[in-house]
Amino acid sequence: MKKIFHSDIHAIKTVDNPECIYRALKGSRALVTYNQLMKHYEDGKRDIGAVLITPKDDVLFLHLPLFCRHFGIDLYALPAGAERELSSIFNMKYVNIVSLYKDDESYKKLKSMGL
């Protein structure tokens, strides 16, 4: 039987009830691809406050916990099935990552929820 161990060094916060997050994300101006996030940081901008990831593509996000820890970004893991909801919110076929700006209203709502 396969066991999954989580390390404290990764500091990934899990979201058990994502419905309030989905409501907060509607109308937000977020980065919704991994490449957009990396390009944003290559350009020298450091204004991302939180990254939400789905459990779909674990291989793609292997270094993401350490990246977020290094730059002081909150990292949240959404539950299974979040891909479909995020795809409908952002009107895209596949959404596996959502990066929120610190000055975006969605990020402020996320922080006010105590997550």
C-alpha positions in Angstrom: 0.0 0.0 0.0 1.3 3.4 -1.0 1.7 6.0 1.7 2.0 9.7 1.1 4.1 11.8 3.5 4.0 15.6 3.7 6.9 17.6 5.0 6.5 20.8 7.0 9.2 22.4 4.8 6.7 22.7 2.0 4.1 24.6 4.0 1.2 23.7 1.7 -2.1 24.6 3.2 -5.0 22.3 2.3 -8.4 23.7 1.5 -11.2 21.4 2.7 -14.2 23.5 1.6 -13.3 25.4 -1.5 -16.8 26.9 -2.2 -16.0 30.2 -0.5 -12.7 30.4 -2.5 -14.5 29.8 -5.8 -16.9 32.7 -5.0 -14.0 34.9 -4.1 -12.2 34.1 -7.4 -15.0 35.2 -9.7 -14.0 38.3 -11.4 -10.4 38.2 -10.2 -7.4 39.2 -12.3 -5.3 36.1 -11.7 -2.5 34.4 -13.5 -3.8 31.0 -14.5 -0.9 29.1 -16.0 2.5 28.0 -14.6 4.3 29.8 -17.5 2.5 33.1 -16.7 3.7 32.8 -13.1 7.3 32.1 -14.0 7.4 34.9 -16.6 6.0 37.3 -14.1 8.9 36.6 -11.7 11.4 36.6 -14.5 10.3 40.2 -15.3 11.2 41.2 -11.7 7.7 41.6 -10.4 7.2 40.3 -6.8 3.6 41.0 -6.1 2.0 37.5 -6.0 0.4 36.7 -2.6 -1.0 33.3 -3.0 -0.9 30.3 -5.4 -3.7 27.8 -5.5 -2.9 24.4 -7.1 -5.0 21.4 -8.0 -3.9 17.8 -7.3 -4.0 17.0 -11.1 -0.3 17.5 -12.2 2.0 16.7 -9.3 5.0 16.4 -11.6 4.6 19.9 -12.9 4.7 21.4 -9.5 7.6 19.6 -7.8 9.6 22.8 -7.1 6.6 25.1 -6.6 6.5 24.6 -2.7 10.1 25.7 -2.4 9.6 28.6 -4.9 6.7 29.9 -2.9 8.6 29.5 0.4 11.6 31.4 -1.0 9.4 34.3 -2.3 7.0 34.4 0.7 4.0 33.2 -1.3 1.1 31.4 0.4 0.6 28.0 -1.3 -2.8 26.3 -1.1 -3.8 22.8 -2.3 -7.3 22.5 -3.6 -9.2 19.2 -3.3 -9.9 16.8 -6.2 -12.4 18.1 -8.7 -11.3 21.7 -8.4 -10.0 21.7 -12.0 -13.6 21.7 -13.4 -14.7 24.6 -11.2 -11.6 26.7 -11.9 -12.0 26.1 -15.7 -15.5 27.4 -15.6 -14.6 30.5 -13.4 -11.7 31.5 -15.7 -13.4 30.3 -19.0 -10.4 28.1 -20.0 -10.2 24.5 -20.9 -7.6 23.5 -18.3 -6.7 25.4 -15.1 -4.3 23.7 -12.7 -2.8 26.7 -11.0 -4.1 30.1 -10.0 -1.8 32.9 -8.8 -3.4 35.8 -7.0 -1.9 39.3 -6.8 -1.4 40.8 -3.3 -3.5 43.8 -4.2 -6.4 41.8 -5.8 -9.7 41.7 -4.0 -9.7 37.9 -4.2 -6.5 37.7 -2.3 -7.8 40.0 0.4 -10.9 37.9 0.7 -8.8 34.7 1.0 -6.8 36.3 3.8 -9.9 37.5 5.6 -11.3 33.9 5.6 -8.4 32.9 7.8 -6.7 30.6 5.3 
